[in-house]
Amino acid sequence: MSRDSDAQLPGDEALPGTLPEPLRAELIAFRRDLHMHPELGNQEFRTTAAIKARLEKAGLEPRVLDTGTGLICDVGSRSGDPRPMLALRADIDALPIPDTKAGVPYRSTVPDRAHACGHDIHTTSVLGAGLVLAELDRRGLLPNPVRLIFQPAEEVLPGGAPDTIASGALEGVGRIIGVHCDPKVDVGRIGLRVGAITSACDRLEVSLDGPGGHTARPHLTTDLVTAAAKVATEVPALLARRVDARAGLAVTWGRLEAGHACNVIPQHAELSGTVRCLELAAWREAPDLVHAAIDEVAGMHGAKTVINYVRGVPPVVNDAAVIDLLAEAMTARRGSYAIEDTEQSLGGEDFSWYLEHVPGAMARLGVRTPGDTARLDLHRGDFDANEEAITVAVELFTASALLDGNHP
């Protein structure tokens, strides 16, 4: 019995849309080409051109976004059908880190650039799904049009999603789905969760100023080193007592700089870090709460503050009905055993911006080879993925598109 034989379309027809072997091989080659030529956010010109050329070869009409990179493409003719479309979203940018993998022919050829978050897998999967759906549409088997969204700059706060939305990506869209590589999940499986699956993530930059002086006379100065140290340690602790612990609001510092000499109290100090939050309501309050806590702690030491609170992304909050759609689609293709529960991550994802406009959901896509003990993780130069994940994602996306009409 084939993997998709249990699934049914309206009229009791077997669910089509599995990935043909020639296209599977082509997609792996496409992914490896992207992996060898990574591009940073809003610089994805080669990547955009490659996607556009392949979609046009299939007879589709992609449109490059107003920002100059990224594109959207509809599969299937609407023919006056007012029903909203299902959108499939991929992010196409890479990270500014070196590729440290050894022994693979598709290692990055660009210094200090790498697809270390799996965006090449995401992009190839949505492309493959679009090509399969286009063939189904030619055969009259696509019940409703589908939009492909290839989004730039996911790794650049506040992400490329707002610009993509401003370019019209969600016009006519009723639901949106996406996947994200998960190196903790075996290939062939996906992780699903109703509700928040990622956290909010903002950037925080703090400058402290005051009269410095000789370390022999700290009482005549504003001791900015002590002030900075107190901000670094006491602000997170203070916030923990002002926000419900279940909201998971956390300030974590990544940089603290102050002074140049051991016997000189500096006039300037800087801290920078991130603010992460598990709940949407607390995220909306976070800027005011963080500002107040920093001013309070710094003020006790006489330091003047300049705070740059950079809004990043809200949590990705998965819609229950869309999770049901993904679960049905994965069961149709691989059986219910291929689905596992997943936890909420403290990572940020700008897919969340789409969910401010339409319901949707993101699944975690298994990319770990079963039995592999390497413990690879995202945002590391040695990250890699089992390429069978492309087949899994394509089949998940195509089944979701075919079954979407069953989920009003």
Secondary structure, DSSP 8 states (H G I E B T S, - for coil): --TTTT-EETTTEE------HHHHHHHHHHHHHHHHS---TT--HHHHHHHHHHHHHTT---EE-TTSS-EEEEES--TT--S-EEEEEEE---BSS-----S-TT---STT-B--SSHHHHHHHHHHHHHHHHHHHHTT--SS-EEEEEE--TTSTT-SHHHHHHTTTTTTEEEEEEEEEEEEEETT-EEE-SEE-S-EEEEEEEEEE---EETT-GGGS--HHHHHHHHHHHHHHHHHTTS-GGG--EEEEEEEEE-SSTTEE-SEEEEEEEEEES-HHHHHHHHHHHHHHHHHHHHTTT-EEEEEEEEEE---EE-HHHHHHHHHHHHHHH-GGGEEE----S---GGGGGGGTS-EEEEEEEEE-TT--S---TTSTT----THHHHHHHHHHHHHHHHGGG--
